[in-house]
Amino acid sequence: MTTPERPVPSPCVSICALDDDDICTGCQRTVSEITRWSRMDNAERREVLVLCHERAKSSGLLWMIGTKPG
C-alpha cells in the first residue's frame, strides 16, 4: 500500500505585490498561477515552481552560487 503524496506547498512568502508584468514580487507567480494553485495537481505545481525559479533568476532576485556574473 502506498501513502498518498503530500501536496506541494505554496511558494507564497507573504510579500504580495504585483509588478508591471502582473508577477508577484514575493513568490514570482503570475496572477493566474496564484488563483489556480489550490486546484493544481502536484505535477503542475512543480512546473510552476520551475517557472518561478526562472523568473527570479532572470529578474536578478536569485543569484546562482558558484557562477560568475556576465
C-alpha positions as CSV (number, residue, x, y, z in Angstrom):
1,M,0.0,0.0,0.0
2,T,1.4,3.4,-1.0
3,T,1.0,6.6,1.0
4,P,-0.6,9.4,-1.0
5,E,1.8,12.1,-2.0
6,R,1.6,15.2,0.1
7,P,0.6,18.4,-1.7
8,V,3.5,20.6,-3.0
9,P,3.4,23.6,-0.7
10,S,2.7,27.1,-2.0
11,P,5.8,29.3,-2.6
12,C,4.0,32.3,-1.0
13,V,6.3,34.3,1.3
14,S,3.6,36.8,2.3
15,I,5.1,39.6,0.2
16,C,2.1,40.0,-2.0
17,A,2.6,42.8,-4.6
18,L,2.4,42.6,-8.4
19,D,5.0,44.1,-10.7
20,D,4.3,45.8,-14.0
21,D,4.0,42.3,-15.7
22,D,1.5,41.1,-13.0
23,I,4.1,38.8,-11.4
24,C,4.1,38.6,-7.6
25,T,7.3,40.2,-6.3
26,G,7.3,37.8,-3.4
27,C,6.7,34.3,-4.9
28,Q,7.2,35.1,-8.7
29,R,3.9,33.5,-9.7
30,T,1.5,35.1,-12.2
31,V,-2.0,36.1,-11.0
32,S,-3.4,33.0,-12.9
33,E,-0.9,30.7,-11.2
34,I,-1.8,32.1,-7.8
35,T,-5.5,31.8,-8.3
36,R,-5.3,28.3,-9.7
37,W,-2.8,26.9,-7.2
38,S,-5.3,25.2,-5.0
39,R,-6.8,23.3,-8.0
40,M,-3.4,22.3,-9.4
41,D,-2.1,18.7,-9.1
42,N,1.5,18.3,-7.8
43,A,2.9,17.9,-11.3
44,E,1.6,21.3,-12.4
45,R,2.7,22.9,-9.1
46,R,6.2,21.6,-9.7
47,E,6.1,23.1,-13.2
48,V,5.1,26.5,-11.8
49,L,7.9,26.3,-9.2
50,V,10.4,25.9,-12.1
51,L,8.9,28.9,-13.8
52,C,9.1,30.9,-10.6
53,H,12.8,30.0,-10.2
54,E,13.5,31.0,-13.8
55,R,11.7,34.3,-13.3
56,A,13.6,35.0,-10.1
57,K,16.9,34.3,-11.9
58,S,16.1,36.5,-14.9
59,S,14.9,39.4,-12.7
60,G,18.1,39.3,-10.6
61,L,16.3,38.2,-7.4
62,L,18.2,34.9,-7.3
63,W,21.9,34.6,-7.7
64,M,23.5,31.3,-8.6
65,I,26.2,30.3,-6.1
66,G,29.5,29.4,-7.8
67,T,28.7,31.2,-11.1
68,K,30.5,34.3,-12.4
69,P,28.5,37.3,-13.4
70,G,28.2,38.2,-17.1
